[in-house]
Amino acid sequence: MHRLRPIKRTSPEAVWHVMPALVNGFYWTMTSDEQRCYSYYRFGVVPAFVGSFSSPLWENLVFQMSYAEPAVYHAVIGLSAVQRASEDHTPSTPKGNWNRFALEQLGRSFALLRRRSTSQDPQLPMVTLTCCLLFVALELLQGQYEVSFTHLRNGLDIIKRLKAHQQLVPGAFDKSPVEQCLVAAFAHMDNQVAYFRTGEPTLELDDWLEGYLANKVAFRSLGEVRQTLEPLLGTIVRFVTRSAMDTTSDHNSVLLPKQRHLMSQLNVFARLFDSFRKTSYATLNPFQQIGTDLLLLRQRTLFLTLETCLLPSDDLSSDKYNPQYKDIVSTAEILMRKTISDASLSVDIGLIPPLCLVALNCQDPTLRWRAIHAVRSWPYRDGPWDSCRLARITVETIKIHSYSRENWHENQDRPTLSPNGLLPRNNWVVISPDHRHGCIPYTVAGVRKFWWFSFHDEDLNSSTGLVLRDVTGWTPIIASGLDFRPPGHRSGDVENV
């Protein structure tokens, strides 16, 4: 059994050459709490963040910058303290102590950044972006989605202004003042949160994506595979989210051509990746093999997501995809047995999104519950993908399906009153600021309804009388494309609109 802890690697790209005055020690005195947190960050947080992929960012760049940049240093200490608070259950160290310490460190980092905000220091964009990424991770650990997404948007805006994102597409490299590994981390996080927020991506890459695989002959490393998949993954995720949210488009004229184009690009990637695995898999170390398996799982998930995203939620023909759903669950279960994470947050490609796809979309009850049990047994976060919270949401979607079919004749034409604070066409699952309640929009034969539920009481939901009236300030969690037809209707009788 292997921990998600990579073997020490050295590579030319893993060293940040921008910083001119790096020293072997800190320029300032560390307190005992800071020393403990920094050590914990180095030996606990980073290995979990890196997972099964080599990361010049987390293994080298952040460390080097934290030695010379106090703002980065305090952000690192704050993140480590929050991580310790989430894992330290010893009575002698109350959780609140670590959180208060983290808040203090976060404030010091903010103050240092504000002090330099008008500086012409060429290092400032790198310092700001590194702190911003650490803030994103810190807030995700605390479940503060909106705050985390705000930090992410701020960082993405800086990258866009500097045009640093153009280096993400192979063959479209442009010299940038920002390290490629840092830009890639922001782009990956942006892709992770695409299911959790509305709006177009901040980093527009479509102009560079056209034909970017055309001249690719072979992959030379796992890192190259990962780099090549990322922009395609982002485009597919946003297409799938749009298809779940778009209630007006004509699928045949608007969405189907784009679906076919993305499927073609994904097929090209799959052929190259298959060749890489056949020639290189046996030569990879165990951690790299796990990384390869994770990428393969994500590739298969993308194929299945693309194929099914335009189908109604209860399309009878979707049963033909059950073997693919089963393969995803089985592969994820195998990888779970191979990997153990010491930290509750991973910022790399993980297992929760593929399992949630099965739990939310598969029509086979056995496979859905198997996926839900797998998610529940994996008490971690893949970026914003919180396993505990999403497992609960998937269970509620099963209840919605059952309740809608059982009570069809009773309330078939009765729409649910839209809560205050929700836009007319907003189809996002939202949760309350105190994380106690959730609301899932869905439709039954075109009639819009809302399912209320409690995160603290599994028996408290719309079927037992729970009704709330205001979702102002609630956080969007994931797009809801739940659209059910009347019982007995054949596939195609009612379109997913």
N, C-alpha and C positions, 0 to 999 in steps of 0.2 A: 504494500500500500504506500502510495507516494503522497507527501504533503504538497500543497501548492506553493512550493518553494524552489525556485530555479537554481540550477547549478551556476556557480560563478562564471560569468562569461566576460570576455574582453573583445571589443571590436572598435575600429577606428571611429564609428559614428557614435559610440557610447561616451565620448568625452566632449565636454563643452569647451570649445576653444575660444569663445567670445570673451570670457572673463580673464582679465590680464593679471590680477593680483591675488590669486588664490593662495592661502597659506595653509599650513597643516593643522592649525588650531583656530579657535574662535578669537575675535578681536575683543571680546567682552567676557565678563565673569558669569558663569552659569550657576543658578541656584540648584539645590539638591532636587527639587521637584522638576526643574527643567532638565537636569541630567537624566532623571528617571524616564521622563517622557521622550527625550531624544533617543535614548537607548531603546525604548519600547518601539518608537517609530522605525528605527533602523532594523531591528530584528523581528518585529511583529507585524507592523502595519505594511511596510513595503513588500515583504514576501507575499502577503495576501493580495495586495493591490496588483502585483506583477502577474500572479497566477502562473500559467504555463507558457508565457511569452517573454522573451527578452525585452527589457524596457530601458532604453537609455535615459528616458525621462525620470522614472522613479528610482532606478538603480544608481544613477550618476548625476544628472543635471540638478535635481532638487537638492541633493546632498551638497554639491559644490556651491550652489547659490546660498544655501542656508549658512555656510561658513562665512560668507562675505557680505551677505545682505540681511540686516536685522529684521526687516519686514517679512522676509521669507522664513527666517528662523522662528519668529514668534507664531507665524501661521502654521508651521510644522508642529511646534509644541502644542498649539491649540487643537489641531486635528488629532494628535496622539492622545491628548487628555480626554477628548470626547470618545475616542475609541476605547480607552481604558474604562471610562464611565459605563460604557455599554457592556463591558465584559467582566468588570471587577465586582464580585458579589461578596467580598469579605466584609464583615461587620465593622472592622476597624477603619475602613476607608469608605465612608458614605458616598454614594453616587453623586450627590449634589456638590461635594467638594471638588471633584474632578470637573464638573460642568462649570462651576464658578471660576475655577482656574483657567479653563478653556476660554471662557468669556473675557477674562482679563487679558489673556494672550491675544485673542482676536482684536480687542480694542487697541492694544499696542501696535499690532500690525497695521490696522487701519490708520492710526495716527501717523505712523512713519510714512505710509503711502501718501497721505494728504499733504504732509510736509514737503514732499518732493513732487507734487502734482504739476507745478509750473516749471520744473527743472528741464533743461535741455539735455540731460544726461542720456546718452545713447543706450545705456543699459536699462532705462526706466521701463520700456515696453515689456522686456523680458521679466523684469522683477514684478511688474503689475500683473502680467498674465499668469505667472507662476503662483502668486498669492491668490489670484482669482480662482484658479483650479483647485487649490487647497481649500478655499472657502466653499466651493461647490461640494467637495467631498465631505467637509465638516457638517454642512447643513443637511446633506442627504442622510448622514448618520443619525441626525436628530429628527428625521422625518419632516423637515421644513422644506417642502417641495418648492413653494413659490419663491422663498428667499434664495434657495439654491439655483433655481432657474434664472432669477434676476442676475446673480453673479455670472452664470453661464452666458447670458445674453450680453452682459457688459464685456466679457472677454472676447466673445465672438465679434462684437462690434469693433473692438480694437484690431483684431486679426483682419477683418474685412477692410478697415480703413488703411491698414498697411499693405493690403493685397497679398498677405502672407499665405492665404489658403490655396493659391494657385499651385504651390509645390506639392499639394496632396495628390494630384492626378499624375500617374506615371507618364513621362514624356512631355509634361507641361511645366516643368520646373522653372521657377523664376527666383533669382537671388532675393533673399529676404532677411531682414534684421532679426527675425524670430526663428528659433531652432525648429526644424521640421518635426521632431518628436513632440514638441509642445503643441504645435498646431494640430498634429494628428490626434493628440489626446482630447483637445477641444472638439474636433470634428466627430470623434467617436462618441463623446458624451452627448453631443448634439443629436446624433443618430439614436442614442439610447432614450433620450427624452422625447423623441418625435411622437411616440404613442401617447405622451402625457400632456401635450399642449397643442394649441391651435396655431395656425400661421405657417408661412413659408419658411424654409431654412434661411438662416442668416448668411451662410456661406454658399453662394450660388456657384455650382460647378457644372451645370448642364452643358454649357458651351464647350467645356473641356472633355466631358464624358463621351461625347459622340465619337465613336470609333477609337476610343483609347485602348481597347483590347485588340484592335485590328493587327497591329504590328508585333504583338506579344507572341513569342515563339515558345518560351518555356519559363517556368519559375525556377530561380536558382536558390532560393532560401525560403524558410517559413515566414520570415519577416516580409519578404516580397509578396507572398501569397496574401498575407494579412493586409498589407498596404493596398494591394490591388482590389481586394474585396470591399474595403471600407466605403469608398464613394458609391459603388453600386448598391451596397447594403442600404445606405442612406436614401438613395433614390427610390428603392423598392419599398422601404418602410413608409416613406411619405406618400407613395402611391396607394399603398394599402390603407393608410389612415384616411386619405381622401376618399377612397371608395366606400369606407365605412360611414363617413360623414356626409357625403354628397347625396342629397335626396332629390336633386333636380336633373342631373345630367342624363343624357341618353347614353346608356352603356355601349351600345353598338357603335355610335359615331365618335364618342369621346374617350371612353375608358378602355375599350377592347383593343384599339390599335396600340395604345401605350403599353397595355399588358403584354401583347405579343412582342413588342420591341424589347421590353425588359426581360422577357423569357428568353429571347434570342441572345441577349448579352450574358445572361446567367448561364446559358448553355455553353457559351464560349469559355467563360471562366471555369465551369465544371470540367470541361475537357482538359484544360491546362492543369487544373488541380489534380485530376485523376492521374495524369502523367507524372506529376511531381510525387504523388504518394507511391506510385509503383516503383519509381526509381530511387527515392530518397528515404522512405519511411523507416526502413530497417537500419539506416545509418544514424537516425536521430536518437538523442538521449531520451530517457523516459518522460521527462517533462515536456520536451518538444513533441513527442508522440501524442501526449495528452492534448497539447495545443492544436496539433493537426486534427485530432478527433473532434475537438470542439469546433474547429472551423468547418469540418465536414458536416457536423450536426447543424450548424447554422446555415450552411448551404442548402441542405435538405429542407430545413424549415422555410427558407426563402422560396424554394420551388413550390412547396405545398401552400404557403401563404398566397403566392401569386396565382396559383391555379384555382384557389377557392374563394378569394376575396370578393368576387363579384356574385357569388351565390347567395341566395337567401339563407338565413340562419338555420332553418329547418328543411332545407332542400333534400328531397328523398334520394336524389342521385348522389349525394355526398357520401353515402355508405361505401362507395367504391374507393374512397380515400382512406378507409380504415387501416389497410395494411401499412400505409405510409405513416399514419398517426402512431400505429403500434411500434413501428421501427424507431420513431423519434423518442417515444417513451422508453423503450428498451435500451437504446443507446445512452440516453441520459442517466438511466439507472446504473448502467455499467460504469459510466464516468463518475458518478457519485461515489461508488465503492472504491474507485481509484484515487480520489482526491479528498483531502480534508483541508478546510480553511480555518486558520486560527483567528481571523478577524471577521466581523459581521458585514463588511462592505468589500466588494470587488469592483474595480473600475474597468475591467476588461471584459472580453466575451465570456459569457457565463451560461448556466443551465436553465435559469428561470424562464426567460422568454420562450424558448421552444416548448417547455412543459405547459406554460400558460396558453400557448396556441392550441394545444390539444385539449386542455381543460375547458377552454372557451368555445371551441368550434367543432370538436368531434361529436358525432351523433351517437356513438356507441357508449352507453352508460358505464360499462366496465372499464373502457379505456379512459373515459373522462375522470372517473374516480381514482383510477390508478395514477393518472397524472397529478390529480389534486393531492393524493397521499404523498407522492414524490416531492411536490412543492412544499408541503407541510413539513416534511422530514429534512428540509434544507433551509434552516433558519438564518438565511443570509440575505444580503441585498446585492443585486447586480446593477450598480448604478442606482437608478430610481426604482428598479424592479424589486419591491419588498415582498419576499416570499409569503410571509404570514398574511399581509394585507391582501395580496392578490389571490391567495388561496381562498380567502373568505369571499371575495367578490365572485370568483368562479362558482363557488357553492351557491351563492345567491342567484346566479344566472340559471342554474339548474332548477331552483325553486320557482323562478319566474316562468320557465318553460312548463313545468308541471302545473302551476297554478293557472296559467293562461288556458291550457287545454281543458282542465277540469271545470273551469268557470266560464267557458266560452259563451254559452248560451245566456248566461246571466248578465254579462257586462260587455258583450261584443261591440256595441255601438257607443259605449260610454267612455269618452276620453277622460283622462285624469287631469285635474286642474294643474296647470303649469305653476311651479313655485315662483315666488318673487326672486329676482336676481338671476334668473336663467334666461339666456337669449332664446328667441323663438325656435331657432334651428340648432340649438346646442345639444349634441348627442353624446356628451362626455359623462362618464361616471365621475361623480364629485363626492368629496368627503368634507366633513365639517372641520373647522379650525382646531377643535379639541380632539379630533380623530375618533369621535364616539359614534357618528352616524354617517351613512352613505346614501346616495341616490343614484339609481340606474335608470336612464331613459330607455324605452323600448317601444315597439309598435306591434300591434296585432291587426293584420289586414288593413293597414293604413291608419289605424286609430292610435294616437300617441298616448302613452301611459308612463307612469313613473313608479319605480319600486323603491320603497324606503326600507332601510334595515339598520340594525345596530351592530357595531363591531364588538360590543361587550356582552350581548345576549343573543345567542344563535336562534332563539325562538321568537325574537321581536322583529317583525317586518310587516310589510303591507298586508300580507295574508292574515295577520293577527291584529290588525287595526292600527299599525304605526303610520301616521301621516304628519309630515312637517310642511311648513308653508313658505319658508324663506331659505334660499341657498346663497344669499349675498355673502361674498367673501370665502365661499367654499372653494376647495382646490380641485381642479380637473386631474383625474388620475389616469384614465385610459379611455380611448374612444369606444363607444358602444354602438355596434351595428346590429343589435338584436332586433330582428324583424320576423315575426311569426305569422303563418297563414292559418286560416281556420282549419280545424281537424277534418281530415277526409279530402282536402284539396290535393290534387296531383301537382307534381313539380311543374312549374311553368304557369299554373293557374293565376298566381299572384306574384308579380315581380318584386324583387328587392329594390325599392326606390329610395 
